[in-house]
Structure formats: structure tokens, C-alpha cells
Amino acid sequence: MKEKKGLGQELTEAFFTGFANALTGDGGTRHSAFLYQPGQLPEQAGIFATKRISTHPREECYKFVFTAVGRFLGLVLWFNQAVPITFTRPILKFLLDREEEITFEDLAYHNSTLYSSYSQMILDANSPSMSEEDFQDIYCCYFQVTIDQTAHELIPDGSKVKVTKGNAVEMVSLAALHIMVEYSRKDLEYLRNGLHQIIPKKLLQPLSAEDFQLLLSGGVGDIDLSRLKSIIRFNNARNSSRESVERFKGWFWSIVRDMTPIQRMKLLYFLTGSAVLPAYDNKIGNNEEIAVTVDITGQSSTSLPVASTCGQRLSIPLYDSRKELRRKLLIAIECETYNLG
């Protein structure tokens, strides 16, 4: 029998995951106290940027808050944890102190809808078949952007400078940079300073934005089914027939395969106390291997699956049908608390 990892490690995982969930807010909304989701399309749900709050009357308080959040991200890396937070690419580049690498193309990873609109403007500006008059009719705008119902000038007196075919590329580049970085620069700087207080900048220099996100979240977009299979083994706890156990295992994996990414994250959280897997292997904390045992217990039509994250075990009745297994498993993973066993 695998030795239990102990309450300390479990509480560490629960702390990091719980803190991350608090930062991102309710999964049903696109905003929290400190972060927001700039993308409007469904596929960009769950990808965050910092919310601008440095103009708040209590700015000094928020300075310490964002610095603390940056330290939290540093501790995630330091303790080899993974948390369910995905940042937009320009935010990742900023945290890595690579502002000079942030380009208009990064807007696609921040707000793809806006990126498409600006890209069309550039295409029309460079099109010989479109006259200046037609361009002005379509894009009657100035060197300013509106964010949170407030206009922000991109250049001095930008509200009076019309966008033309000749300056459209300049306007779009300035607008993208303002939306991604300049609008919340102070908050981003506090966040970066906090991160670098824990992880020195030179240690992060070899990383790309994608590397950094992978280390931070372990690839939170979805949990690969093959990786789940690699950490889960089944135990025939009540000596049921081999045929019934194999059928049950087939039901289980077909249900997991059909789950949404969010449901798979909830399943992993239910089993281990963490909603994500480490980036490169199945090891956490002090190089400890993640290994979940699913104990298949006696037949029952009323009991729900019970998880013990301390021992990384799941006790699950041998239900009579796939439909019943699916129903009970989905009910169980929605539970926010778990038995410490």
C-alpha cells in the first residue's frame, strides 16, 4: 500500500489551488476582484489579464495586493506547484521583463475579436482598391481607444487626430499596446516586482511565454486523458469478478473522455486537491509521484464516490450501469470539500 503523503503536502496543494481560485473568481463570470478575461470568444474563456485598479483612491493598498499576488506566482514555481490560472501572452511577456517583445500580434492572444477588427483595418488601409473616402466612411475613428467607457488618447490631442490609410498601422499598434499593457501598467509592474522578489529575473530569462505558462499551470487548458490514465490505477477491493471490473473501468474512462475540460479539472481536484498536473512529469512537492488508487467497492445504488486526497484514493461503488456511474461521479466532483481520510 502506498504511503500517505501527509496532511502538510495536502494543505500546501489546497492552499495554492484555493488561492488561485480566489484570484480568478467565480468560474461562471468573466471578472474577479483583480483579474478579468479580455477575450470575448468561448475559446478564450479562462484566460486572464490584470484588472486596472491602480487608479483606485486606495492605490497604495492595491500596490501591496498585486505585489503579494506576484509573490504568490513566484512561490508556485518555487514549490513546484501548478495552479489553474492562464494569463494572456502579453501579460506573460511582461512578467518575464520582455516588454520589447510585445507586438500587435500578441493581441490575438489577449482579445481575438479586437485583433480581427484591427487586422481588417490594416488590410483595408493597404488595399489599393479602397479609396481614402471609403476608408473614412468605414473607420471613422481617431487616435484614442475606449476602455471601461472612458476614452484614452494614444498621442497628444489624439482625440482630434483622424485615422487615415496612411497612419492606420501606427494607430493600431499604439492601441494594441495600450490595451494590453499601458492601461494597467502600474498593476503589472507591482505584479512583476512581486514575482521577481521570489524568483530572480535571471532565472526566468531562458523561458518563453509558453514555457512560463506551462510551469505555472501545467497546461491548464485541458487535462490530457493519457496523463490521467498514467496516474490512476484500479484496485478490486471486494474481489468482484474480473469481467465486471473490466466493464466498470471501461465505463469510467469513457465518462472521463466525454467530460468537458472543466469537469476533468474538477475530477483531478476531487482526487488530489489540485486542479492541474505539473508541467513536465507527474511529480509534485519533494519529487513525490502522483499516484491515485481507485478502490472499487461493493455494489450500491445510493452511495456516492468518496475521495481521500491525503492518501490519493477514490472509493467508488460498483454501480450497475454506466449511466448511474456517470451521474454519481459528476455529483461527487461538484463537491467543494473532501474527506481528509
N, C-alpha and C positions, 0 to 999 in steps of 0.2 A: 504493500500500500504506500502510495506517495506521501512523503512527509508534508504536513501542512506548512504553508509559508508564514503563518502567524498573523496576528491582528495588526502589527505595525505596518507591514507591507500593504495589507489590505486598506488600512486607513490612509496610507500615502496615495494609493491609486484613487481612492474615493475622494480625497481632497483635491487632487489635480482635476479629475473629471468634474466634480461638483463646482469647483471654481470656474472652470471653462464654461460650463453650462450657465452659470450665473452671469458671466460676461456676455454671452450670446443671447440671453433672454429666452422667452417662451418660443419654442420651435414653431409655433403657429403664426408668429409675427415676423416682420422684416426689420425690426428695430429692437434695441435694448438700451440700457442707460448710457453705454459708452461706445457701442458698435452699431453699424447698420449695414444692410445689404444693398449696395448700389445698383446691382443688376436687376432688371425687371423681368427677364425671361425665367421660366421654371427651372431651366438647367443651371441658372446662376444663383438659385436659392441656396442659402447656407454659406455663401462666400462673402466675407466681411471686410469692411474698411472702418477706420476710426470715425466716430461722430465728432463734429466740431463743437466743443463745449468750452474752449479756452476763452471765449468772449463772455462767458457767464460772470455775473458780479462776484462770485466766489472763485475766481480763476485760480488763486493760489491753492485752494483745496483740490481742484481738479488736476493741477500740476502734480501733486503728490499721488493722486489716484492713478494717472496714466504712467507715472514713474513706477508705481507699485505693480501695475499690470505688466510693464516691460520686465521688471524683475521676475515676475511670475513666469513669463515666457522663457527667461534665462534658466530658471530652476527646472522647468520642464526638460530642457536639454541636459542640464547638469545631472539630474537624477534619472536620465534615460527613460522618461515617461513619454506618453503620447496623449494628446488631448483633442477633442472634437472641435477644433477651430481651424477654418480655412480662410486665409487672407487673400485679397486680390494681389495680382502680380506687382503692381507699382508699390503697394504697401510693403511687400516682402523686399523689394529692391531698396526702398528707403531704410528699412530696418537693418539691411546689410551695408548701409552707408554707400550706396551706389546710385545716388540721385542722377548723376550724369548719364546713366544708362536708361533712365525712364523716358520713353518715347511715346509718340502718338499711338503707335500700335498697341501699347500696353492698355490703352483704353478699352480694347476688345475684351480684356480680362477683368475690367472694372465695371463697365456698363456696355454690353454688346449692342444694345439698342441705339444708344447715343453714338457709338462708334460707327455703326452702319449709316446713320444720318449724316455724320460729318464726312465719312468716306464718299458718300454720294455727292456732297457739296464739292469735294475736291475733284471728283470725276467731271462734274459739270463745269467747274472752273477751268479745267484743262481741255474741255471739249471745243474744238474749232466750230462745231455746228451750233453751239449755243451762243447767242449774242449777249452782250452786257445787259441789254434791256430785259431780255428773258431771264437772265440770272437774277437781276434785281427784283423782278416780279416774283420769282420763286423764293429767294432768300433775302427778304427784306430785313436785314439784321445789322448789328453794329458790333464793335469790339467790346462786348460785355457778355456775361453769362448770368443767368438767374438760378440761384441755388436757395432752397428753402424760402422761396418767394421774395428774395432780395437780390437786386441787381449788383453785380460786381464788375467794375471796369478792368479790362485786361491791359490797357495802356492809359496814360494820362488823357483825360477827356474822351475815353473810349466810347462813351455813350453818344458821342457826336461824330465818330468816325465810321462811315459806312463800309460794309464788307463788299468788296468787288471781286471780279475774277482775278485780278492781279494780286490781291492781298489775302485771298481766302485761305491759302495754305498757312500763312502766318497766323491768322486769326484762329484757325482750327488747332494748331499746335499750342498756342497760348491757352486756349480754352481747355484743352485736354489736360494740360499740366496744372492749371488752376483747379480743375475739378478733382484730379487725382491727388494732388499734393498741397498746393498753395493754400487752398481753402482751410485745411486743417493742419497746417504746418506745425504750429506750436504743440498741438497734441501729439503729432507724430514724433517730434523731437523729444518730448518727455518720454514717450514710449521707447524710443531708441536708446535714450540715455539709461533708462532703467535696465534694458536688455544688456547693454554693454557693461553695466556695473557688475553683472553676474558672469557673463561670457565676454571676454575681451574681444575687441573688434578684429584683431589679427587672427583669432581662431575661426572667425566666420568668413574671412576673406576668400578661402578656396571654394566656398559654396555658391551655387547658382540659386536663383529664387526658387526653382523647383526642388533643389536639394534641401533647402532650408524648410520649405513647407513639408517635405516628406519626413524630415527629422522631427518636426514639430507635431505633426498629426498622424504620421504613419500611413498617410494616404487615406484621409477621412472620407473622400468622395464615395467610396463603396468598399465593402469588405469582400475580398476575393473568396469564392467558395472553396477553392483548393487549399487556401491557407486555413480556413476554418476546419476543414477535414484533417489537416495536419496536426491540429492541437486537440482534437476531440476523439476520445476512444469510448467504446461502449462496454459496459460490464453487466453480464446477465446475473443480476443479484439474486434472483429467485429460481434459477435453474429452469427457466421456461424452455420450451422446445426450440431447437436451432432454427427451424422453419419460421416460427412466429417472431423470433428475434430478428432474423434477416429481413423479414417483411416489414417489421417495425422500423428498422434502420433505413430501409428504402423510403418509407413514408416520411421519416424525419428529414432526410436530405432533400427530398423533392419539395417539401414545405419550405425549407430554408432557401432552396434555389429560387422559389417563386416569391420570396419576400422582397419587399422594397429595400433600398439601401438603408433607410431609416430603421426599418424593422430589424435588419441584420445588426445594426449598431446597438439597438435595444437588447437583442438577444445576447450579444457579446458582453454588454454591460451587466445583464442579468447573470451571466455565467462567471464573470471575472471581476466585476467592479470597475472596468474600464471600457469605454465605448469604441476604442480604436486599438489596433495592433501596432507594435513597434515597427519602425520603418523597414529594417533590413532582415530581421530574423524574428524568432518567437521568444526572445529573451527580454526580461524586464528586471528592474531593480539591480540587485547584485548578481547579474548574469544568470538569473533564475529562469528556467524554461517554463513557458506557459503550457500547461497540460490539463485539459478538462476531462473529467471522468463522468460519463452519463450512466448512472445506475438505473437499469430497467427493473422496476419493482413489480409486485403482483398486480393482477388486473383490478381496475377500479374505474367506475364511470363518473365518480364525483370528485375525486381529489385532483388538485392542480399540481403541476410540476413545482418542485421546491429546489432552490439553488442555495448553495453554501459557498460564497465567494472566498471565504477563508481557506477552504480546502479545495476550491475549484472543482466542485462536484454538483451535478444536477441529478436529482432523484425524480424519475418520471414513470408514472404507471404504464403498464402495457395495455393501452387503450384498444378497443375492439375495431376501430376504423380510423382511416386517415383523416376523415372529416372531424372526428372527435379529438384526435391528436392536435390537429391544426387549431381548432377552436380553443382548446385548453392552453396550448403553448402561447398563442397570441394574447390571451388574457393574462397569463403569467408574466410575460415580458413587459407589459404595461405597468407593472407594479414598480413603484419608485423605491421601495425599501426591500431589504432582503434579509434572510435568516443568516446570522453570523455563524451558526452551527458550532 
